[in-house]
Amino acid sequence: MKKNSTQLNAQVREAARRFESFTGHKAKKVSRVKVPSYPGAALAVGPCLGIMYSTVRDGRHENYVHRFGAKSRPLLAASSDGTQLYLLGGAYNFTERGIVDKKR
């Protein structure tokens, strides 16, 4: 489903605010990133126990590890051709602190 320009602009502003809150620096550039559509079929790998990522935050390169709580874990799935991974569902948000499990 294609988004109209008003919806897209609102989403870009929201993403920029979230980026700035997390990284501690101003979003200077907007880049288009191709987000693949969900496939018609995928294989369920199992619960995702955690995720590791690297970013620049407050001017410093940082590495993060988030271990999902048992009730917050998304399902890790892979496309049928094995070229794309997906995190499906789960109970978490991406905040100024990074990935945070929702309270349940």
PyRosetta script that sets phi, psi and omega in degrees:
from pyrosetta import init, pose_from_sequence

init()
pose = pose_from_sequence("MKKNSTQLNAQVREAARRFESFTGHKAKKVSRVKVPSYPGAALAVGPCLGIMYSTVRDGRHENYVHRFGAKSRPLLAASSDGTQLYLLGGAYNFTERGIVDKKR")
pose.set_psi(1, 128.4)
pose.set_omega(1, -178.1)
pose.set_phi(2, -83.9)
pose.set_psi(2, 137.6)
pose.set_omega(2, 179.6)
pose.set_phi(3, -90.5)
pose.set_psi(3, 145.7)
pose.set_omega(3, 174.4)
pose.set_phi(4, -79.2)
pose.set_psi(4, 167.0)
pose.set_omega(4, -173.2)
pose.set_phi(5, -65.1)
pose.set_psi(5, -31.6)
pose.set_omega(5, 177.8)
pose.set_phi(6, -65.2)
pose.set_psi(6, -45.7)
pose.set_omega(6, 178.2)
pose.set_phi(7, -63.1)
pose.set_psi(7, -44.6)
pose.set_omega(7, -179.0)
pose.set_phi(8, -62.9)
pose.set_psi(8, -44.8)
pose.set_omega(8, 178.7)
pose.set_phi(9, -61.4)
pose.set_psi(9, -40.6)
pose.set_omega(9, 178.4)
pose.set_phi(10, -64.4)
pose.set_psi(10, -39.7)
pose.set_omega(10, 179.1)
pose.set_phi(11, -68.5)
pose.set_psi(11, -37.3)
pose.set_omega(11, 177.5)
pose.set_phi(12, -64.4)
pose.set_psi(12, -43.7)
pose.set_omega(12, 178.0)
pose.set_phi(13, -62.6)
pose.set_psi(13, -43.0)
pose.set_omega(13, 178.7)
pose.set_phi(14, -63.1)
pose.set_psi(14, -43.4)
pose.set_omega(14, 178.7)
pose.set_phi(15, -63.7)
pose.set_psi(15, -41.1)
pose.set_omega(15, 179.0)
pose.set_phi(16, -63.3)
pose.set_psi(16, -43.7)
pose.set_omega(16, 178.2)
pose.set_phi(17, -61.3)
pose.set_psi(17, -43.2)
pose.set_omega(17, -179.3)
pose.set_phi(18, -66.3)
pose.set_psi(18, -42.1)
pose.set_omega(18, 177.3)
pose.set_phi(19, -59.3)
pose.set_psi(19, -48.4)
pose.set_omega(19, -178.8)
pose.set_phi(20, -63.6)
pose.set_psi(20, -39.8)
pose.set_omega(20, 179.1)
pose.set_phi(21, -64.6)
pose.set_psi(21, -40.0)
pose.set_omega(21, -178.7)
pose.set_phi(22, -76.2)
pose.set_psi(22, -46.4)
pose.set_omega(22, -172.0)
pose.set_phi(23, -86.0)
pose.set_psi(23, -22.5)
pose.set_omega(23, -177.6)
pose.set_phi(24, 80.6)
pose.set_psi(24, 9.5)
pose.set_omega(24, 174.9)
pose.set_phi(25, -136.6)
pose.set_psi(25, 159.3)
pose.set_omega(25, -174.8)
pose.set_phi(26, -66.5)
pose.set_psi(26, 138.0)
pose.set_omega(26, 172.4)
pose.set_phi(27, -74.4)
pose.set_psi(27, 113.7)
pose.set_omega(27, -175.0)
pose.set_phi(28, -98.2)
pose.set_psi(28, -22.6)
pose.set_omega(28, -171.4)
pose.set_phi(29, -140.8)
pose.set_psi(29, 141.6)
pose.set_omega(29, 174.3)
pose.set_phi(30, -108.5)
pose.set_psi(30, 126.5)
pose.set_omega(30, 178.7)
pose.set_phi(31, -120.3)
pose.set_psi(31, 144.6)
pose.set_omega(31, 173.7)
pose.set_phi(32, -81.5)
pose.set_psi(32, 131.3)
pose.set_omega(32, 177.0)
pose.set_phi(33, -123.0)
pose.set_psi(33, 125.8)
pose.set_omega(33, 179.6)
pose.set_phi(34, -73.2)
pose.set_psi(34, 118.3)
pose.set_omega(34, 177.7)
pose.set_phi(35, -101.8)
pose.set_psi(35, 116.1)
pose.set_omega(35, -177.3)
pose.set_phi(36, -67.2)
pose.set_psi(36, 146.7)
pose.set_omega(36, 176.1)
pose.set_phi(37, -77.1)
pose.set_psi(37, 155.9)
pose.set_omega(37, 177.6)
pose.set_phi(38, -65.7)
pose.set_psi(38, 140.2)
pose.set_omega(38, -179.9)
pose.set_phi(39, -75.0)
pose.set_psi(39, 165.2)
pose.set_omega(39, 175.6)
pose.set_phi(40, -67.2)
pose.set_psi(40, -27.6)
pose.set_omega(40, 179.9)
pose.set_phi(41, -143.9)
pose.set_psi(41, 146.0)
pose.set_omega(41, 177.5)
pose.set_phi(42, -147.6)
pose.set_psi(42, 163.4)
pose.set_omega(42, 176.6)
pose.set_phi(43, -105.0)
pose.set_psi(43, 136.0)
pose.set_omega(43, 178.3)
pose.set_phi(44, -82.1)
pose.set_psi(44, 117.9)
pose.set_omega(44, 179.9)
pose.set_phi(45, -82.2)
pose.set_psi(45, -46.4)
pose.set_omega(45, -180.0)
pose.set_phi(46, 148.8)
pose.set_psi(46, -179.2)
pose.set_omega(46, -179.8)
pose.set_phi(47, -62.5)
pose.set_psi(47, 140.3)
pose.set_omega(47, 175.7)
pose.set_phi(48, -86.5)
pose.set_psi(48, 116.8)
pose.set_omega(48, -176.3)
pose.set_phi(49, -79.5)
pose.set_psi(49, -28.4)
pose.set_omega(49, -178.8)
pose.set_phi(50, -172.6)
pose.set_psi(50, 174.8)
pose.set_omega(50, -179.9)
pose.set_phi(51, -144.2)
pose.set_psi(51, 142.5)
pose.set_omega(51, 177.0)
pose.set_phi(52, -116.7)
pose.set_psi(52, 138.2)
pose.set_omega(52, 178.4)
pose.set_phi(53, -150.1)
pose.set_psi(53, 162.1)
pose.set_omega(53, -177.5)
pose.set_phi(54, -126.8)
pose.set_psi(54, 140.2)
pose.set_omega(54, 179.7)
pose.set_phi(55, -158.2)
pose.set_psi(55, 170.9)
pose.set_omega(55, 172.7)
pose.set_phi(56, -101.6)
pose.set_psi(56, 123.9)
pose.set_omega(56, -177.8)
pose.set_phi(57, -134.4)
pose.set_psi(57, 128.4)
pose.set_omega(57, -176.9)
pose.set_phi(58, 52.1)
pose.set_psi(58, 38.4)
pose.set_omega(58, 176.4)
pose.set_phi(59, 79.4)
pose.set_psi(59, 2.0)
pose.set_omega(59, -178.9)
pose.set_phi(60, -120.1)
pose.set_psi(60, 140.9)
pose.set_omega(60, 175.3)
pose.set_phi(61, -72.2)
pose.set_psi(61, 127.6)
pose.set_omega(61, -177.7)
pose.set_phi(62, -130.4)
pose.set_psi(62, 147.2)
pose.set_omega(62, 172.5)
pose.set_phi(63, -113.4)
pose.set_psi(63, 138.3)
pose.set_omega(63, -178.0)
pose.set_phi(64, -127.7)
pose.set_psi(64, 148.2)
pose.set_omega(64, 172.5)
pose.set_phi(65, -128.9)
pose.set_psi(65, 124.8)
pose.set_omega(65, 174.5)
pose.set_phi(66, -116.6)
pose.set_psi(66, 122.7)
pose.set_omega(66, 174.6)
pose.set_phi(67, -100.8)
pose.set_psi(67, 117.8)
pose.set_omega(67, -179.9)
pose.set_phi(68, -70.3)
pose.set_psi(68, 139.0)
pose.set_omega(68, 172.0)
pose.set_phi(69, -67.8)
pose.set_psi(69, 159.3)
pose.set_omega(69, -175.6)
pose.set_phi(70, -55.0)
pose.set_psi(70, -35.4)
pose.set_omega(70, -177.2)
pose.set_phi(71, -92.7)
pose.set_psi(71, 1.6)
pose.set_omega(71, -177.8)
pose.set_phi(72, -111.1)
pose.set_psi(72, -6.8)
pose.set_omega(72, -171.7)
pose.set_phi(73, -65.9)
pose.set_psi(73, 127.9)
pose.set_omega(73, 171.5)
pose.set_phi(74, -78.6)
pose.set_psi(74, 164.5)
pose.set_omega(74, 174.7)
pose.set_phi(75, -86.0)
pose.set_psi(75, 128.9)
pose.set_omega(75, 172.8)
pose.set_phi(76, -86.9)
pose.set_psi(76, 124.9)
pose.set_omega(76, 179.3)
pose.set_phi(77, -128.7)
pose.set_psi(77, 159.0)
pose.set_omega(77, 177.7)
pose.set_phi(78, -129.3)
pose.set_psi(78, 146.7)
pose.set_omega(78, 176.1)
pose.set_phi(79, -63.5)
pose.set_psi(79, 157.2)
pose.set_omega(79, -176.6)
pose.set_phi(80, -60.6)
pose.set_psi(80, -27.6)
pose.set_omega(80, 178.5)
pose.set_phi(81, -89.6)
pose.set_psi(81, -1.7)
pose.set_omega(81, 175.7)
pose.set_phi(82, 76.8)
pose.set_psi(82, 13.6)
pose.set_omega(82, -175.9)
pose.set_phi(83, -99.6)
pose.set_psi(83, -6.5)
pose.set_omega(83, -176.3)
pose.set_phi(84, -140.0)
pose.set_psi(84, 137.1)
pose.set_omega(84, 174.3)
pose.set_phi(85, -106.2)
pose.set_psi(85, 150.9)
pose.set_omega(85, -180.0)
pose.set_phi(86, -134.7)
pose.set_psi(86, 141.4)
pose.set_omega(86, 168.1)
pose.set_phi(87, -104.3)
pose.set_psi(87, 117.5)
pose.set_omega(87, -175.0)
pose.set_phi(88, -113.4)
pose.set_psi(88, 129.3)
pose.set_omega(88, 177.4)
pose.set_phi(89, 70.0)
pose.set_psi(89, -149.0)
pose.set_omega(89, -177.4)
pose.set_phi(90, 94.1)
pose.set_psi(90, 168.5)
pose.set_omega(90, -178.2)
pose.set_phi(91, -126.3)
pose.set_psi(91, 84.9)
pose.set_omega(91, -178.1)
pose.set_phi(92, -155.3)
pose.set_psi(92, 164.4)
pose.set_omega(92, 174.3)
pose.set_phi(93, -133.2)
pose.set_psi(93, 157.8)
pose.set_omega(93, 171.0)
pose.set_phi(94, -103.1)
pose.set_psi(94, 116.5)
pose.set_omega(94, -173.6)
pose.set_phi(95, -124.0)
pose.set_psi(95, -172.3)
pose.set_omega(95, 175.6)
pose.set_phi(96, -62.1)
pose.set_psi(96, -17.8)
pose.set_omega(96, 177.4)
pose.set_phi(97, -92.5)
pose.set_psi(97, -4.2)
pose.set_omega(97, -175.5)
pose.set_phi(98, 102.6)
pose.set_psi(98, -146.6)
pose.set_omega(98, 179.6)
pose.set_phi(99, -77.8)
pose.set_psi(99, 127.6)
pose.set_omega(99, -178.5)
pose.set_phi(100, -131.4)
pose.set_psi(100, 125.5)
pose.set_omega(100, 175.5)
pose.set_phi(101, -64.5)
pose.set_psi(101, 142.3)
pose.set_omega(101, 174.5)
pose.set_phi(102, -74.5)
pose.set_psi(102, 147.2)
pose.set_omega(102, 176.1)
pose.set_phi(103, -73.2)
pose.set_psi(103, 134.2)
pose.set_omega(103, 179.7)
pose.set_phi(104, -126.5)
pose.dump_pdb("model.pdb")
